[in-house]
Protein backbone atom coordinates (compact mmCIF):
# COMPACT_ATOMS: atom_id res chain seq x y z
CA UNK A 1 0.00 0.00 0.00
CA UNK A 2 1.19 3.54 0.60
CA UNK A 3 3.60 5.10 3.04
CA UNK A 4 0.78 6.79 5.01
CA UNK A 5 -1.04 3.48 5.33
CA UNK A 6 2.04 1.84 6.79
CA UNK A 7 2.50 4.71 9.26
CA UNK A 8 -1.15 4.52 10.31
CA UNK A 9 -0.92 0.76 10.72
CA UNK A 10 2.21 1.16 12.86
CA UNK A 11 0.48 3.79 15.01
CA UNK A 12 -2.49 1.50 15.58
CA UNK A 13 -0.10 -1.29 16.57
CA UNK A 14 1.43 0.93 19.27
CA UNK A 15 4.41 2.49 17.52
CA UNK A 16 6.00 5.33 19.50
CA UNK A 17 7.76 7.14 16.67
CA UNK A 18 7.67 10.90 16.25
CA UNK A 19 4.94 10.52 13.61
CA UNK A 20 2.81 8.49 15.99
CA UNK A 21 3.19 11.03 18.77
CA UNK A 22 2.40 13.91 16.40
CA UNK A 23 -0.72 12.20 15.05
CA UNK A 24 -1.93 11.27 18.54
CA UNK A 25 -1.41 14.87 19.67
CA UNK A 26 -3.33 16.15 16.65
CA UNK A 27 -6.12 13.69 17.37
CA UNK A 28 -6.31 14.86 20.99
CA UNK A 29 -6.37 18.50 19.84
CA UNK A 30 -9.14 17.72 17.37
CA UNK A 31 -11.08 15.89 20.07
CA UNK A 32 -10.72 18.89 22.39
CA UNK A 33 -11.75 21.29 19.62
CA UNK A 34 -14.80 19.19 18.75
CA UNK A 35 -15.79 19.08 22.43
CA UNK A 36 -15.53 22.87 22.69
CA UNK A 37 -17.49 23.25 19.46
CA UNK A 38 -20.17 20.89 20.74
CA UNK A 39 -20.43 22.86 24.00
CA UNK A 40 -20.80 26.13 22.07
CA UNK A 41 -23.39 24.57 19.78
CA UNK A 42 -25.31 23.34 22.81
CA UNK A 43 -25.28 26.85 24.31
CA UNK A 44 -26.40 28.36 21.01
CA UNK A 45 -29.14 25.76 20.67
CA UNK A 46 -30.43 26.49 24.19
CA UNK A 47 -30.39 30.24 23.52
CA UNK A 48 -32.20 29.73 20.22
CA UNK A 49 -34.85 27.52 21.82
CA UNK A 50 -35.38 30.11 24.59
CA UNK A 51 -35.75 32.87 21.99
CA UNK A 52 -38.27 30.76 20.07
CA UNK A 53 -40.27 30.08 23.24
CA UNK A 54 -40.26 33.79 24.16
CA UNK A 55 -41.34 34.73 20.64
CA UNK A 56 -44.14 32.16 20.71
CA UNK A 57 -45.39 33.48 24.06
CA UNK A 58 -45.32 37.05 22.72
CA UNK A 59 -47.12 35.99 19.55
CA UNK A 60 -49.78 34.16 21.57
CA UNK A 61 -50.40 37.29 23.67
CA UNK A 62 -50.80 39.42 20.55
CA UNK A 63 -53.07 36.84 18.93
CA UNK A 64 -55.34 36.84 22.01
CA UNK A 65 -55.86 40.57 21.53
CA UNK A 66 -56.58 40.10 17.85
CA UNK A 67 -59.19 37.41 18.60
CA UNK A 68 -61.59 40.08 19.89
CA UNK A 69 -61.22 42.10 16.71
CA UNK A 70 -61.65 38.96 14.60
CA UNK A 71 -64.82 38.03 16.50
CA UNK A 72 -66.44 41.41 15.93
CA UNK A 73 -65.34 41.54 12.29
CA UNK A 74 -66.98 38.15 11.69
CA UNK A 75 -70.08 38.99 13.77
CA UNK A 76 -70.73 42.75 13.48
CA UNK A 77 -74.29 42.41 14.85
CA UNK A 78 -72.83 41.72 18.31
CA UNK A 79 -70.73 44.86 18.06
CA UNK A 80 -73.81 46.88 17.08
CA UNK A 81 -75.82 45.39 19.96
CA UNK A 82 -73.09 46.16 22.48
CA UNK A 83 -72.70 49.72 21.18
CA UNK A 84 -76.49 50.25 21.19
CA UNK A 85 -76.69 48.90 24.74
CA UNK A 86 -73.89 51.20 25.88
CA UNK A 87 -75.57 54.20 24.24
CA UNK A 88 -78.92 53.36 25.83
CA UNK A 89 -77.25 52.98 29.24
CA UNK A 90 -75.60 56.36 28.79
CA UNK A 91 -78.92 57.91 27.78
CA UNK A 92 -80.68 56.49 30.84
CA UNK A 93 -77.86 57.66 33.07
CA UNK A 94 -77.98 61.15 31.59
CA UNK A 95 -81.79 61.10 31.65
CA UNK A 96 -81.72 60.38 35.40
CA UNK A 97 -79.28 63.24 35.91
CA UNK A 98 -81.56 65.49 33.86
CA UNK A 99 -84.55 64.61 36.09
CA UNK A 100 -82.45 65.41 39.17
CA UNK A 101 -81.55 68.77 37.68
CA UNK A 102 -85.19 69.56 36.94
CA UNK A 103 -86.31 68.80 40.50
N, C-alpha and C positions, 0 to 999 in steps of 0.2 A: 504494500500500500504506500502511503505517503509518509513523509518525515513527521508531519503533525500528528498523524494517526499513531505512529510509533511512540511519540512523546506522550500523547494522551493515554495510551495503553500503559506506558511505564508509570505515569502518575497514578492511574487507577490501581496499579499493582503495588503502590507504596514507595515509589522512587522519591528520593530526597534531593534531587538535583536542583540547581538554581531555577530551571524552568518550572519545575514542579512547585517550588515555593512561590514563585511569581504568580503562577496560575491560581494557586490556592488563595493567595492574598487578594488577587483580583476578584475571585469568586466571593470571598468574604466581604470585600468592599461592595460588590454588586448586591449581595444579600442585605447588607446594611442599608444601602441606598434604596432598595426595593421596600424594605421595612419602613423607612422614613416616608417614602412616597405613599405607601399604603396608609400610614397614619394620617398624612396630610389629606389624602383622598377621603378618609373616614370623617375627618373634621369638616371638610367641605361638604360632604354628603349630609352630615347632620345639620349644618348651617342651612343648606339648601332645603332640606325637609322642614326645618323650622320656619323658614321664609314662606314656603308653600302653605304650611298650616296657618300662619298668620294672615296670609293673603286670602285664603279660603274663608277664614273667620270674618275678615273685613268685607269680603264679597257677600257673605251670607247676611251680614247686618244691613248692607246697602239694599240687598234684594228684598229683605223684610219690609223696608220702607217703600220700595217700589210696588209691593204687592197691593197696598192700599190704593195706589193710583191705578194699577191694573184692574182692580175690582170695580172701581167707579167708572173706568173707561169702558169696561165690558157691560156694566149694568148702570147706565146713567139715571134710570128712574129712581134708584135708591139715593143717589146724590141729590136729585130734585126733591125727593120726599124729606130728606134730612134738612136741606136748605129751607124748604117751605115750613117745616116744623120749627126750625130755629127762628125764622122771621115771625111766625105766629106767636111764639113764646115772647119774642122781643116786643111785639105789638101789645100783647096782654100785659106785660110788665110795664110798658110805657102807659098803657091805658089806665092801669091801676094808679100810677103816679099822677096821671092827669086828673083822675077823680079826687085824689087827695088834695091836689092843688085847688080844685074847684070848691071843695068844702072848706 
